[in-house]
Structures are given as C-alpha cells and as structure tokens.
Amino acid sequence: MNILLLGSGGREHALAWKMVKSHHCDQLFIAPGNAGTAQFGTNISIGINDFEAQKKFCIKNKIHMLVVGPEEPLVNGVYDFFKNDETLKNIIVVGPSKEAAQLEGSKSFSKKFMQRHNIPTAGYAEFTKENFEEGKKYLLQHSLPIVLKADGLAAGKGVVICTDHNKALQVFEEMIINKQFGDASSKVVVEEFLEGIEVSVFILTDGKDYQIIGHAKDYKRIGEGDTGPNTGGMGCVSPVPFVSDIFMQKVEERIIKPTVAGLQKENLIYNGFIFFGLIKINDDPFVIEYNCRMGDPETEVVIPRLQTDMVAMFAAMDNGTLIDVNIYTDEKKYATVVAVSGGYPGDYKKNVQINGFPDVQVNNSSIVFHAGTKINEEGNLVTNGGRVLTVTSVAETITDAAKKSIKILEQIHFDGMYYRKDIGYEFEEES
C-alpha cells in the first residue's frame, strides 16, 4: 500500500525506517520530512496542517494509509477531515478523532476524563481570567511545590513547577493575563506535585482493543544529572529496569484498561497510539498526562525494540483484528542520545553545517535518526531545529548501549553541538 506520513522529526524518521521494512509498504511519502526520512521514502513539501494539500496529494498518489506523527494535526482534526470526505474516507488514518485528541489537546479535558473513569492522577483545579482572583487565593493556600499547566498545546513548554507561592502567582499571571502561551494558557490547570520517577507506556488501540507496544524513560533536562531547563527530551532508555511485570500489571489494570473502556463508553473515536506519561510513586502508577501519538525521543527506542510489522499492526487496528496481533520486543537494552543545537532549549541557530556524517560508522547495533536536519541548496547537510540528531544503540546493558550512541556522536560535528553523556546514569549498577 502507499503510505503518507506526517511530520519532520526524529519520531518520523524512526517510523519511516520501521514502516519501509514491511512488505505491506509499497511507497512511502513524508510531509514534510527531513534529511533522514528521505533515505526511506519521498519527502514532499506539504505542511502538517495543510489538509487540503494533503487531500490533493492522497488522491493523486493513491494513498491507502495516513500515519500522523505530531499532535497538532490530530488536535486540529485531520482524522475528521479525511473521514468526512467522500474521496478520502477509505484511507486508513492512524490517529484519533479531533474530539478524542482532546486527551492531549486539553489538560482540563484529560483530567475530567480520568476523574470520570477513576484513573489515578494528581488532584487539580482549573482557572481562567473569569475566576483569576479565586485562583490566586487557591495558589496561596496550596502545598508546595505547585504544578501549573497551560490547558492547550504549548509545544512542550506549558508546564511549570513552582517551589514558592510568589513564583506560582507570577507564573499564573503570566499565563492567564499576559497570555504567555496564547490561547493555550487562557485556561490553567493547577496540580498537586507528585514525587516519584517518570516512565512512559505506549499502546496502539482501535478504541476497543489495544496492544502494549513498549515503554521507555526519557531525560527532559538539558544538563547532566537532570539539571537545568526542561527540553523536548535529551535521551531515552528502554526497557526500564524498574518496570517489573507486577508494575506493568498495575498499569494495565488501573490505567490502560479503564482508559480504553472510557473511550468506548464515551463514543470517542480512537484509532492510533496512546502515550501514557506516568509517574511511579512507591510501586504505584499515576497518570501525569496523555499524548495522542508516539513521543520523541521515545519512539527512537521503542520502535527499534519492536519486532512486529508496524504496517500490519495498523491494518489490524483498522479491520478489527488488533486483538489477534502478536507483539514481539527485543529483550536487549536500548539507549538513545540526542544531539542538540547550541542554546537549546532557548534561542539557537539554524542552517549550521553538520560535518563528519559520511564517516559515521553505523553497524547493526546503532542507527542515527535525523530530527532537525535538512539538505540546503548547496547539497550540504545542515541543522534545522533545536534537537538535531538522535543515535539509538542496542547492547546487553543500558550503560553499554548509551556508550555506543556517544561513540557515534563523537564522530559528528557542528558548531554548538551538545549532548548529555549520562543518559541512563541511574541504572548503571542495575545494567
């Protein structure tokens, strides 16, 4: 079948790399893609939210399947656009409906959904400009730390953890009154702070049945030892040593099953991935957030571990046979290390030449995934984003996998290039 993949990051490179391995994949197109995705399919310059252009392309190129990488087109209703169009409705869309995508698109929606279905999560309250003064009083009596979240999509930057009340009031005003994140922060969700260790679990679902396809732990902070500002993710490991069979049983019974049952009960159309952002407190899982797609850089460890044909999984999701799919994962250890532009997550330069890339020795145990890259007019590989490259390696231990990824990154150079050398550091003894 002919497949159109939306997106341009490391996640999309990993998905493209995986999908072209399937004998079900005839032609793969990526919109807009990056320098890495071009190795596995044809990049096309169509925006992820340009549904009309996507429609024309799908008709012209006889597309059978649309795989949506990032969250924005999902929240904007790409599923509904395709399914409500006579010429597109038979195309398999991997992604939820606009209404179901509110699980990620609105923190308020997701918290209320969790409350309705008794899914363990942090206590919360929500405020807008209308009850701003009430919100200030609420913050002043709230225990510390306090978590403030912009309700809508804020490009991964809409969550602030405050350790004193004055800072919380300042952030609250910045979000609601000064519209720090535009419409995304017109409503703010205030949550209790949960102390624990984070882990992400991924499923594919048709809104009725599901398959768990993997789990991972990512490293959000820019600095080694988990210090400094939050980023989109500096690295990732899978499988996570503390995710035991008993813990996963709790995740499935308390979180995954009631979530999928809740989708069905509320008639929310869902055909795609659910990313459960969890926190482990003692030995119990709580939901921090839902994402309606695969994560980045989690995809770069979860997908290489997955041994099942991904396109066949998508087809099974569409035809109601997902429950019959056998999921196989490699039991070895995977580690991804992300190379970022100088200044990230703040201001950074683009169009910086990347050197040493043709000399990179990549073998069966390591693969380079492009994130923010492109080929410029002179035919050179240059940076095109904050997160530029990720290297995923496999080994018998997490420590060795991370070392392999770093060894590959040591051969690549661009001005300002930075990466953490301690991904998986807390599992060194356990590995």
C-alpha positions in Angstrom: 0.0 0.0 0.0 1.0 3.6 -0.5 1.5 5.5 2.8 1.7 9.2 3.7 3.5 10.0 7.0 3.0 13.5 8.5 5.9 15.1 10.4 9.5 16.1 10.3 11.3 14.9 13.5 13.2 12.0 14.9 10.0 10.3 15.6 9.0 10.4 11.9 12.5 9.2 10.8 12.1 6.2 13.2 8.5 5.5 11.9 9.7 5.7 8.3 12.6 3.4 9.0 10.3 0.9 10.5 7.4 1.1 8.0 9.6 0.5 4.9 10.7 -2.8 6.4 7.1 -4.1 6.0 6.2 -6.0 2.8 2.8 -4.2 3.0 4.6 -0.9 2.3 4.8 -0.1 -1.5 5.6 3.6 -1.5 6.2 5.9 1.5 5.8 9.7 1.3 6.7 12.0 4.2 5.3 15.5 4.6 7.5 17.4 5.1 10.1 15.0 6.4 13.8 15.7 7.0 17.2 14.7 5.6 16.9 11.3 7.2 13.4 10.4 6.1 14.5 11.0 2.5 16.6 7.8 2.8 13.4 5.7 3.2 10.8 7.5 1.2 9.9 10.6 -0.8 9.8 13.9 1.1 7.0 16.3 -0.1 6.8 19.9 0.9 3.3 19.9 2.4 2.6 21.3 5.8 1.3 19.0 8.6 -1.8 21.2 9.0 -2.5 21.8 5.2 -5.3 19.3 4.9 -6.5 20.4 1.5 -3.0 19.9 0.0 -2.8 16.5 1.7 -6.2 15.6 0.1 -5.0 16.5 -3.4 -1.7 14.6 -2.8 -3.6 11.5 -1.5 -6.0 11.4 -4.4 -3.2 11.9 -7.0 -0.9 9.3 -5.5 -3.5 6.7 -4.5 -2.6 6.8 -0.8 -4.1 3.9 1.3 -2.9 5.0 4.7 -2.2 8.2 6.6 0.1 8.0 9.6 0.1 11.1 11.8 3.3 11.7 13.7 2.8 15.0 15.7 0.0 16.1 17.9 -1.0 19.4 16.2 -2.8 17.9 13.1 -4.7 15.5 15.4 -5.9 18.2 17.7 -6.8 20.2 14.5 -9.0 17.4 13.2 -7.1 15.6 10.4 -8.9 12.4 11.2 -12.3 14.0 10.9 -11.2 15.8 7.7 -10.3 12.5 6.0 -13.3 10.5 7.3 -15.9 13.2 6.4 -14.6 13.5 2.8 -16.1 11.0 0.3 -12.9 10.8 -1.7 -10.7 10.2 1.4 -12.9 8.2 3.8 -11.5 4.8 2.8 -7.9 5.8 3.7 -6.7 4.2 6.9 -5.9 7.1 9.4 -3.6 6.2 12.2 -4.6 8.8 14.8 -7.7 9.7 16.9 -10.6 11.9 16.0 -10.5 15.6 16.9 -12.7 15.1 20.0 -10.6 12.1 21.3 -7.4 14.1 20.7 -8.5 16.5 23.4 -7.0 13.9 25.8 -3.7 15.7 24.8 -5.1 18.9 23.4 -6.7 20.0 26.7 -5.3 19.3 30.2 -8.8 20.1 31.6 -10.5 17.5 29.3 -8.0 14.8 30.2 -8.2 15.4 34.0 -12.1 15.3 33.9 -11.9 12.1 31.7 -9.6 10.5 34.3 -11.9 11.5 37.2 -14.9 10.0 35.4 -13.2 6.7 34.9 -11.4 6.5 38.3 -7.9 6.6 36.7 -5.2 7.6 39.3 -3.8 11.1 38.8 -2.8 14.2 40.7 -5.5 16.3 42.4 -6.2 19.5 40.4 -8.2 22.7 39.9 -8.6 24.8 36.8 -8.8 28.6 36.4 -9.4 31.2 33.7 -9.5 35.0 33.6 -13.0 34.9 34.9 -12.0 33.3 38.3 -8.4 34.6 38.3 -8.7 36.1 41.8 -10.1 32.9 43.2 -7.1 31.1 41.6 -4.7 33.4 43.4 -6.2 32.5 46.7 -6.1 28.8 45.8 -2.4 29.1 45.0 -1.6 30.8 48.2 -3.1 28.0 50.3 -1.7 25.2 48.1 1.1 23.0 49.4 4.5 23.3 47.7 5.7 22.5 45.1 2.8 23.6 42.8 2.5 22.5 39.2 0.9 24.9 36.7 -0.1 23.7 33.2 -1.3 25.7 30.2 -4.5 23.9 29.2 -3.8 23.7 25.5 -0.8 22.7 23.3 2.2 24.8 24.1 5.0 23.0 22.2 6.1 21.1 25.3 6.7 24.3 27.3 3.4 24.9 29.1 4.3 23.1 32.4 6.0 25.0 35.2 6.8 23.6 38.7 7.0 26.3 41.3 8.7 25.9 44.7 7.4 29.1 46.3 4.0 30.8 46.3 5.2 34.1 44.9 6.7 32.4 41.8 3.5 30.5 41.4 1.5 33.7 41.4 3.9 35.3 38.9 3.6 32.3 36.5 -0.2 32.2 36.9 -0.5 35.8 35.9 2.0 35.4 33.1 0.0 32.5 31.6 -3.6 33.8 32.0 -3.3 37.7 32.0 -0.3 38.1 29.8 -1.2 35.1 27.5 2.3 33.7 27.7 1.2 30.7 25.5 -1.6 32.5 23.7 -4.9 30.7 23.7 -3.2 27.6 25.2 -2.9 29.3 28.6 -6.3 31.1 28.6 -7.2 28.2 31.0 -4.6 27.0 33.5 -4.7 23.6 35.4 -3.1 23.7 38.8 -2.0 20.3 40.1 -0.5 18.8 43.2 3.1 17.8 42.8 3.7 14.1 42.7 7.1 12.9 43.9 8.4 9.8 42.1 10.1 8.6 38.9 8.6 9.0 35.5 8.1 6.4 32.8 6.1 6.3 29.6 4.0 3.4 28.3 2.7 3.1 24.7 -0.2 1.3 23.2 -1.9 1.0 19.8 -5.7 0.9 20.1 -8.8 0.9 17.9 -10.8 2.4 20.8 -12.0 -1.1 21.8 -9.0 -3.4 21.9 -5.3 -2.5 22.4 -1.8 -3.8 22.3 1.1 -2.6 24.5 4.0 -1.9 22.2 6.6 -0.7 24.6 7.7 1.6 27.4 10.6 4.0 28.0 12.1 6.6 30.3 13.2 9.9 28.8 15.5 12.6 30.1 13.9 16.0 29.8 16.5 18.3 31.5 19.3 19.9 29.4 22.0 19.3 32.0 23.7 16.1 33.2 22.4 14.8 36.4 18.9 16.0 35.4 19.7 19.7 35.9 18.7 22.9 34.1 15.7 23.7 32.0 13.3 21.2 30.5 13.7 20.3 26.9 11.7 18.1 24.4 13.9 15.2 25.6 17.7 14.7 25.6 17.7 10.9 25.5 15.8 7.8 26.3 16.2 4.2 27.5 14.1 1.0 27.1 13.3 -1.4 28.7 13.3 0.5 32.0 14.8 -1.6 34.8 12.2 -0.7 37.5 9.2 -1.6 35.2 8.6 -5.1 36.6 5.8 -7.4 35.5 3.9 -6.5 38.7 4.2 -2.8 38.0 3.0 -3.3 34.3 0.1 -5.4 35.6 -1.0 -2.4 37.7 -0.5 0.0 34.8 -2.7 -2.2 32.6 -5.5 -2.8 35.2 -5.6 0.6 36.7 -4.8 2.9 33.7 -4.8 1.3 30.3 -8.0 -0.8 30.5 -10.1 2.0 32.1 -8.8 4.5 29.6 -9.7 2.3 26.6 -13.1 1.4 28.2 -13.7 5.1 28.8 -13.1 5.9 25.1 -15.6 3.3 24.1 -18.2 4.3 26.8 -18.0 8.0 25.7 -18.1 7.1 21.9 -14.7 8.7 21.3 -13.3 7.5 18.0 -9.8 6.4 18.6 -7.5 4.6 16.0 -3.9 5.2 17.0 -1.3 5.5 19.6 -1.8 6.5 23.2 1.3 7.6 25.1 0.7 7.3 28.9 3.0 9.7 30.7 3.2 8.0 34.1 4.9 8.6 37.5 5.8 5.7 39.8 5.2 6.5 43.4 6.4 3.8 45.7 5.2 0.9 43.4 2.0 2.5 42.2 1.5 4.2 38.8 -0.3 7.6 38.3 -1.0 9.4 35.1 0.7 12.8 34.6 -0.6 13.2 31.0 -1.9 11.5 27.9 -0.4 12.1 24.5 -2.3 11.0 21.4 0.8 9.9 19.4 4.2 8.4 19.9 6.7 10.5 21.9 10.0 11.9 20.7 12.7 10.7 21.5 10.8 7.7 23.0 9.9 6.5 19.5 13.6 6.1 18.7 14.0 3.4 21.4 10.5 1.8 21.4 10.2 1.3 17.7 13.7 -0.3 17.1 12.8 -2.7 20.1 9.5 -3.6 18.5 9.9 -6.7 16.3 6.3 -6.8 15.0 5.5 -5.5 11.5 4.1 -2.0 12.1 2.1 -1.6 8.9 0.4 -4.9 9.6 -0.5 -3.6 13.1 -2.0 -0.5 11.6 -4.1 -2.6 9.1 -5.2 -4.9 12.0 -6.2 -1.8 14.0 -8.4 -0.7 11.1 -10.1 -4.0 10.3 -10.9 -5.0 13.9 -8.2 -7.7 14.4 -5.8 -5.8 16.6 -6.5 -8.2 19.5 -5.1 -11.1 17.4 -1.7 -9.4 16.7 1.3 -11.0 18.4 3.7 -8.3 19.8 7.4 -9.2 19.9 10.0 -7.0 21.5 13.8 -7.4 21.7 14.8 -8.1 25.3 18.2 -6.4 24.9 18.8 -2.8 26.2 18.3 0.3 24.0 19.6 3.8 24.6 19.0 7.0 22.6 21.2 10.1 23.0 20.0 13.4 21.4 22.4 15.9 19.9 21.0 19.5 20.1 21.9 22.9 18.8 23.8 25.3 21.0 21.5 27.5 23.1 18.6 24.9 23.0 16.0 24.9 24.6 16.4 28.7 24.3 17.4 30.5 21.1 19.6 28.6 18.7 20.9 29.0 15.1 19.7 27.0 12.1 21.5 26.2 8.9 24.7 25.2 10.7 26.7 22.7 8.6 26.9 19.2 10.0 30.3 17.6 9.4 31.7 14.1 9.8 28.4 12.5 8.9 29.6 10.4 5.9 32.3 8.9 8.1 30.0 7.7 10.8 30.4 4.0 11.4 26.8 2.7 11.9 26.5 -1.0 12.3 23.7 -3.4 13.3 23.8 -2.2 16.9 23.5 1.6 16.2 21.4 3.8 14.0 21.3 7.6 13.5 17.9 9.2 13.3 17.6 12.7 12.0 15.4 15.2 13.8 16.1 18.9 12.9 18.1 18.4 9.7 17.7 19.3 6.0 19.8 19.4 2.9 20.5 23.0 1.9 20.7 24.5 -1.7 24.4 23.6 -1.9 23.6 20.0 -1.1 25.1 20.1 2.4 23.5 18.6 5.5 22.6 21.4 7.9 20.8 21.9 11.2 17.1 22.8 11.0 15.9 22.7 14.6 16.8 22.5 18.3 17.0 18.8 18.5 19.2 17.8 15.5 20.1 14.1 15.6 19.5 11.1 17.8 21.6 8.0 18.0 20.0 4.7 19.2 22.1 1.7 20.1 21.5 -1.7 21.5 23.6 -3.7 23.9 23.4 -6.2 26.8 23.3 -3.3 29.3 21.9 0.2 29.2 25.3 1.6 30.1 26.9 -0.1 27.1 24.1 1.0 24.8 24.5 4.6 25.8 28.3 4.4 25.4 27.8 3.1 21.8 25.5 6.0 21.0 28.0 8.5 22.4 30.8 6.9 20.3 28.8 7.5 17.2 28.1 11.1 18.2 31.8 11.8 18.8 32.3 11.4 15.0 29.7 14.0 14.1 30.4 17.8 14.5 28.5 21.0 14.1 29.1 24.4 15.8 27.4 24.5 19.2 26.6 20.7 19.2 25.8 19.4 22.6 24.6 16.1 24.1 24.3 14.6 27.5 26.9 11.9 28.3 24.9 10.5 31.2 21.8 9.0 29.7 20.7 6.0 31.8 23.1 7.1 34.6 20.8 5.9 37.4 20.7 2.4 36.0 24.4 1.9 35.8 24.6 -0.6 38.6 21.3 -2.3 37.6 22.5 -2.8 34.0 
